[in-house]
Amino acid sequence: MTGDDHAPGTVARTVRRVVVWIIVVAFALAAIGGITVLVGGRLDDTGYRVLGTTSLVGAFSLAVLCCLTLVGRRAQLFGLIGAAIAVATAVCSLVLVWAPWSWDLWSDMYRMLWTGVVLTSASALASLLLMLADRRRTVVRIGLLLTLALFAIVTAMLIVQVWADELDWEVYPRVLGIFAILAALGAIVVPVLSILLPDDAGIARGDVSRELGRRLVAEAARRGITVEELVAPVLTAHPEAVAAPAEPQ
């Protein structure tokens, strides 16, 4: 096992750690400003803008953290894209908070902002669900795919609603509500099924004891990777261990 085997996972964990610290520092500074306004400052336009900044930084920081849970996993590209969308939307929202308000001047930017909010929310929730992407149970995998598809439909319909000038406001909200309810149901049912129907995170049963399986799962969780990614360097270094047939009992 060489140092190169661990390089991708190490880089991913380092990037995630740096980003998390940046988020913590940014939110701490915003929180200090908000507390200062509430304790001794004036609640004028500037004070409300400071409080708005604190709320926005906190909300978008949470979204970024949700997306970063995928760093080091198979779907990390999706998480990184979601985090980038969240950061861009946060910047757009802060510009609107501090810029002079004018609907005519900022109408398109407001639409961009709401589009970013929709994409950020969907990315954060989908990132949490994609933590279950390595589960082997068929019902969990099918439920996850259906739920993500419903998320995509709801996201697309919300974006259309933001940008469309004319819609059938009698039918469209009803259809959107149906898909949104189904998506919320899937977001609750799929994690519950993954708990009720565990699969030892993909560890093949047989010669592997349950105790060893639990230890591998715990170590993979500690590193923020899957069990397959944890044991892959060992199997790569010793391919004969994979090719060798199992001894009859």
KATAWO-V817305 format. One line per field, one symbol per residue. phi: phi as a letter, one per 20 degrees, with the letter a starting at -180 (. if undefined). burial: b if it has 16 or more other C-alpha atoms within 10 Angstrom, else e. A space follows every 10 residues. Layout:
phi: ???
burial: ???
This chain:
phi: .dfffeggff ffffffffff ffffffffff ffffffffec eeeegfffff ffffffffff fffffffffe fndfefffff ffffffffff fffffffeeg fbfffdgfff ffffffffff ffffffffff fefefdffff ffffffffff gffffffffg ffefecbefe dgffffffff fffffffeff ffffefcfcl lnffeqfeff ffgfffffff ffemcefgff eggffffcff feffffffe
burial: eeeeeeeebe ebbeebeeeb eebeeebeeb bebbeebeee eeeeeebbbb bbbbbbbbeb bebbbbbbbb bbbbebebbb ebbebbbbbb bbbbebbeee eeeeeeeeeb ebbbbbbbbb bbbbbbbbbb bbbbbbbeeb bebbbbbbeb bbbbbbbbbe bbeeeeeeee eeeeebeebb ebbeebbebb beebeeeeeb bbbeeeeeee eebeebbeeb eeebbbbbbb eebeeeeeee eeeeeeeee
